[in-house]
């Protein structure tokens, strides 16, 4: 199951550079494309607000 980004996202960009498959899109609140996400958890590990979790 792909990870998701909650409303706690502050759009800092930390997760984007860490995603090995480029599944994260920028916006007011970032989003993860579930068709691309490999559920590796790297983004969740680096998120400073804990906004990323398993969907």
Secondary structure in CASP SS format (residue, H / E / C, confidence):
PFRMAT SS
TARGET T0000
AUTHOR 0000-0000-0000
METHOD secondary structure of the structure
MODEL  1
X C 1.00
X C 1.00
X E 1.00
X E 1.00
X E 1.00
X C 1.00
X C 1.00
X C 1.00
X C 1.00
X C 1.00
X C 1.00
X C 1.00
X C 1.00
X H 1.00
X H 1.00
X H 1.00
X H 1.00
X H 1.00
X C 1.00
X C 1.00
X C 1.00
X C 1.00
X C 1.00
X E 1.00
X E 1.00
X C 1.00
X C 1.00
X C 1.00
X C 1.00
X C 1.00
X E 1.00
X E 1.00
X C 1.00
X C 1.00
X C 1.00
X C 1.00
X C 1.00
X C 1.00
X C 1.00
X C 1.00
X C 1.00
X H 1.00
X H 1.00
X H 1.00
X H 1.00
X H 1.00
X C 1.00
X C 1.00
X C 1.00
X C 1.00
X C 1.00
X E 1.00
X E 1.00
X E 1.00
X C 1.00
END
